[in-house]
Amino acid sequence: MAESQHRLGQRPAAYYRGLFETQPFAMRNGSYYCALGGDDDDLSFEVHLPIEFGRPRTDLAELARTVVDQVVEMDDAVRGTILDEEDPLLAWIEVREFFVRFEYYSSLVNTQWAEYFTRDEVGVWRHRGMDLPWMTSFRVRNAPAILAVDAAYSEGRSAVAGVYFRDWASELDCGRQELVREGEPAAYEPGAFYKRELPLVMSLLDQALMPISAIVIDGYVWLSGDGEPGFGARLYEALGRRAPIIGVAKTKFHNDSWSQPVCRGQSETSLYVTSAGLDRTDAARCIASMVGPHRMPTLLKNADGLARKGLV
């Protein structure tokens, strides 16, 4: 690796950790971040925490600390994959619950781009490149697909499954994926279903078979008409709002007046559709147009069955 004048390793990791401990996070210009270094320092950068549902994720500060602890190694991993003449500067780091984004820019070649990391089971941040497996971008040549995802739980085991399909009128899937975890599932908390479902679904997406253009979940995206987030809204934020989420619920939530009812096939019983990143009416049309003679679209039923099969 060529020695770059902008390589963070010119200073020890303890230097950045020291700055992090003394520079408080603050809300500035709609972002919640702390600045490590001065404006005239080429090795300075910002650490950002996301704002979700109108509030900064202050609970991620400890996770951000692990990034700062490893920032020299992470920066070196990126520089080992780029051209020497680019010699980029690190502008800022975004720390999300399930991934980290390093934003670089280079004045030498007039470009700006992101590099992504995910954390392994022992707490090491692993470089994943300029896209994560589920992301769509101009760099990704594989055609994106819609993903129907579902999870199932039993005593001592959890399973999550995904069924991929190309468009809303697809009769057949273009890929299937399942992930099984041994061990007692996280306890169910009323009103906090996402706490056990979200890590499981994100583990599946971390190994996605292809880029994803939209995700369909079993359940509600929103739990009220004034924006109380459900599992679907939490997933939308966990993905950095990069993919629309459509929730399809079979049971009507208490006092629900915010979902879009959808009747399908010969059934007179509605499905209840909510969404994030896509207009609710458009989301309902997508679900209504899916293949299947019954109330539940065939491909969504297949995702449910695949998850349940993982418990056997």
C-alpha positions in Angstrom: 0.0 0.0 0.0 1.4 3.4 -1.0 1.8 5.9 1.9 -0.9 8.5 1.5 -0.6 11.9 3.0 -4.3 11.5 4.0 -3.9 8.1 5.6 -5.3 8.1 9.1 -2.6 5.8 10.3 -0.2 8.7 10.4 -1.6 9.1 13.9 -2.2 6.4 16.5 -5.8 5.2 17.1 -5.6 6.6 20.6 -5.4 10.1 19.1 -8.8 9.8 17.5 -10.3 8.1 20.5 -9.1 11.0 22.6 -10.8 13.5 20.3 -14.0 11.4 20.4 -14.1 11.4 24.2 -13.7 15.2 24.4 -15.9 16.3 21.5 -19.6 16.1 22.3 -22.3 15.3 19.7 -24.5 18.2 18.8 -27.3 19.0 16.4 -26.0 21.2 13.6 -27.8 22.0 10.3 -30.1 19.1 10.7 -27.4 16.5 11.4 -26.3 15.1 14.7 -22.5 14.7 14.8 -19.2 15.4 16.5 -16.1 16.7 14.6 -12.8 15.1 15.2 -10.1 17.6 14.3 -10.0 21.2 13.0 -11.1 22.6 9.7 -7.5 23.1 8.5 -6.5 19.4 9.3 -6.6 17.0 6.4 -7.0 14.1 8.8 -10.1 15.5 10.5 -13.5 14.0 9.9 -17.0 13.9 11.4 -18.9 11.1 13.1 -22.6 11.2 12.5 -25.5 9.3 14.2 -28.8 9.0 12.4 -31.9 10.9 13.2 -34.9 8.5 13.3 -38.5 9.5 13.8 -37.4 13.0 14.7 -34.8 12.0 17.3 -31.1 11.4 17.1 -30.0 7.8 17.9 -27.9 8.7 21.0 -28.0 5.1 22.0 -25.5 4.4 19.1 -22.7 6.5 20.7 -21.1 3.4 22.2 -21.2 1.7 18.8 -19.6 4.8 17.3 -16.8 4.5 19.9 -15.9 1.0 18.6 -15.7 2.5 15.1 -13.3 5.2 16.3 -11.2 2.6 18.1 -10.8 0.7 14.7 -10.8 3.7 12.4 -7.2 3.4 11.4 -7.6 -0.3 10.3 -10.9 0.5 8.6 -9.3 3.4 6.6 -6.4 1.2 5.7 -8.8 -1.5 4.4 -10.4 1.0 2.1 -7.1 2.4 0.8 -5.9 -1.1 0.0 -8.7 -1.3 -2.7 -8.4 2.1 -4.5 -6.0 3.6 -6.9 -2.9 5.4 -5.4 -3.5 8.6 -7.4 -7.0 9.1 -5.9 -5.5 9.7 -2.5 -8.9 10.5 -0.9 -9.8 12.3 2.3 -12.2 10.9 4.8 -15.0 13.4 5.1 -17.4 11.8 7.6 -18.6 8.5 9.1 -22.2 7.6 9.5 -22.8 5.0 12.2 -26.0 3.1 11.9 -27.2 0.2 14.0 -26.3 -2.5 11.5 -23.7 -0.9 9.2 -21.2 1.9 9.0 -20.6 4.3 6.0 -17.3 6.0 5.3 -17.7 9.0 2.9 -14.6 9.8 1.0 -13.8 12.5 -1.5 -10.8 13.2 -3.8 -10.0 16.7 -5.2 -7.4 15.1 -7.4 -9.9 13.2 -9.5 -13.0 15.2 -8.5 -15.1 12.4 -7.1 -16.9 11.4 -3.9 -18.1 7.9 -2.8 -19.1 5.7 0.1 -17.5 2.6 1.6 -19.4 0.3 3.8 -18.6 -1.9 6.8 -20.5 -4.4 8.9 -19.6 -5.8 12.3 -18.7 -9.5 12.7 -19.6 -11.7 15.7 -16.5 -10.7 17.6 -16.9 -7.0 17.2 -14.5 -6.4 14.3 -15.7 -4.0 11.5 -15.3 -5.7 8.2 -14.9 -3.8 4.9 -17.7 -4.7 2.5 -16.9 -2.4 -0.4 -18.9 0.4 -2.1 -22.3 -1.4 -1.7 -23.8 -3.9 0.7 -25.4 -7.0 -0.8 -29.0 -5.6 -0.6 -28.2 -2.2 -2.1 -29.0 -1.0 -5.5 -26.8 1.6 -7.3 -25.3 2.4 -10.7 -22.4 0.1 -9.8 -24.5 -3.0 -9.3 -25.1 -4.9 -12.5 -27.5 -7.5 -11.2 -31.1 -6.6 -11.7 -32.8 -5.7 -8.4 -35.7 -7.8 -7.1 -38.6 -7.4 -4.6 -38.2 -9.4 -1.4 -40.9 -10.9 0.6 -39.5 -11.7 4.1 -41.0 -13.5 7.0 -39.8 -15.0 10.3 -40.9 -17.8 12.6 -40.0 -18.8 16.1 -40.1 -21.9 18.3 -38.6 -22.9 21.5 -34.9 -23.0 21.0 -34.9 -21.8 17.3 -35.6 -18.8 15.1 -35.9 -18.8 11.3 -36.2 -16.1 8.7 -36.8 -16.6 5.0 -36.9 -14.5 1.9 -38.6 -15.0 -1.4 -37.3 -12.8 -4.3 -39.3 -11.9 -7.4 -38.8 -9.5 -10.3 -42.0 -7.5 -10.4 -45.4 -7.4 -8.8 -47.0 -9.5 -11.5 -44.5 -12.3 -11.2 -45.9 -15.9 -11.0 -42.6 -17.5 -9.9 -39.8 -16.4 -7.6 -36.3 -15.8 -8.8 -34.5 -16.9 -5.6 -35.1 -18.2 -2.1 -33.1 -17.8 1.0 -33.4 -18.9 4.6 -31.4 -18.4 7.8 -31.9 -20.5 11.0 -30.5 -19.5 14.4 -30.2 -22.0 17.2 -30.9 -20.8 20.7 -33.8 -19.3 22.6 -35.3 -16.4 20.6 -35.3 -12.9 22.2 -38.4 -12.4 24.4 -41.4 -10.8 22.8 -42.1 -7.3 24.1 -45.6 -5.9 23.5 -45.2 -2.8 21.3 -41.5 -3.6 20.6 -41.8 -6.6 18.3 -39.0 -5.1 16.2 -36.4 -5.9 18.9 -36.3 -9.6 18.1 -37.4 -9.4 14.4 -35.1 -6.7 13.1 -31.7 -8.3 13.9 -32.9 -11.5 12.3 -34.1 -9.9 9.1 -30.9 -7.7 8.9 -28.8 -10.9 9.2 -30.6 -12.3 6.1 -30.2 -9.0 4.2 -26.5 -9.0 5.0 -26.3 -12.1 2.8 -28.9 -11.0 0.2 -28.8 -13.0 -3.0 -29.4 -9.9 -5.1 -30.0 -6.1 -4.8 -33.5 -5.3 -3.4 -35.9 -2.7 -4.8 -38.6 -3.1 -2.2 -39.3 -5.3 0.8 -42.7 -6.8 1.8 -43.1 -7.7 5.5 -45.8 -9.6 7.4 -47.3 -6.9 9.7 -47.6 -3.2 10.1 -45.1 -0.5 9.1 -46.8 2.1 11.3 -48.8 1.5 14.5 -50.8 4.7 14.5 -51.9 7.5 12.2 -49.5 10.0 13.7 -46.3 8.1 12.9 -45.7 5.6 15.8 -43.2 3.3 14.2 -43.8 -0.4 13.8 -41.4 -3.1 12.7 -41.6 -2.0 9.0 -40.7 1.6 9.9 -37.8 0.4 12.0 -36.6 -1.7 9.1 -36.8 1.3 6.7 -34.6 3.3 9.0 -32.2 0.4 9.6 -31.6 0.3 5.8 -30.9 4.1 5.7 -34.2 4.6 3.8 -32.6 2.9 0.8 -35.6 0.5 0.0 -39.3 1.0 0.4 -41.1 -1.2 2.9 -44.6 -2.5 2.5 -46.4 -4.1 5.4 -49.2 -6.6 4.8 -51.2 -7.5 7.9 -53.8 -10.2 8.1 -55.2 -8.9 11.4 -56.4 -5.4 11.9 -54.5 -3.4 14.5 -56.5 -1.9 17.4 -58.3 1.2 16.2 -56.6 1.1 12.9 -57.7 4.0 10.6 -54.4 4.5 8.8 -53.9 1.4 6.8 -55.2 0.8 3.2 -57.6 -2.2 3.1 -57.1 -4.6 0.2 -59.5 -7.4 -0.8 -58.1 -10.1 -3.1 -59.5 -13.1 -4.9 -62.7 -14.5 -3.6 -62.1 -13.4 0.0 -64.3 -10.7 1.5 -61.7 -10.3 4.4 -59.3 -7.4 3.9 -55.5 -7.3 4.1 -54.2 -4.1 5.8 -51.4 -2.4 3.9 -49.1 0.3 5.3 -45.8 1.5 3.8 -42.7 3.7 4.2 -40.8 5.1 1.2 -43.8 4.5 -1.0 -47.2 6.1 -1.1 -49.7 3.9 0.8 -52.2 3.8 -2.1 -49.5 2.8 -4.5 -48.3 0.1 -2.1 -51.9 -1.3 -1.9 -52.1 -1.4 -5.7 -48.9 -3.4 -5.7 -50.3 -6.0 -3.3 -53.6 -6.2 -5.1 -51.8 -6.9 -8.4 -49.8 -9.9 -7.1 -50.5 -13.4 -8.3 -52.7 -15.7 -6.4 -56.4 -16.6 -6.2 -56.7 -16.2 -2.4 -56.6 -13.4 0.1 -52.8 -13.7 0.6 -50.6 -13.5 -2.6 -48.9 -16.8 -3.4 -45.4 -15.5 -3.1 -46.1 -14.0 0.3 -47.5 -17.3 1.4 -44.4 -19.0 0.1 -42.2 -16.8 2.3 -44.3 -17.7 5.4 -44.0 -21.4 4.6 -40.3 -21.3 4.0 -39.8 -19.6 7.4 -41.9 -22.2 9.2 -40.1 -25.0 7.4 -36.9 -23.7 9.0 -38.2 -24.6 12.4 -38.6 -28.3 11.5 
